[in-house]
Amino acid sequence: MAKPKCGYCGQKAAKRYCPSLDKLLCPVCCGTNRLKNISCKDDCRYLDHEEYQQKVRKQKEFNAILAEIPHSEHN
């Protein structure tokens, strides 16, 4: 049995149900378009992952800034 195609790109195998679009999406389309091109509902299970990713990005940015400051000035 063939896997359903993504309702967003129409190319990859759809694995995630998007209640906002009422379609199945591939993980790539869900991740790249979430909260940008898709108006996600607050109860979407994939938003938890997005919040985690935002925290990781902010921590990486902070670490990069700290790396540029000489160690004696970290106070």
Order of alpha helices (4+ residues) and beta strands (2+ residues): beta-beta-alpha-alpha
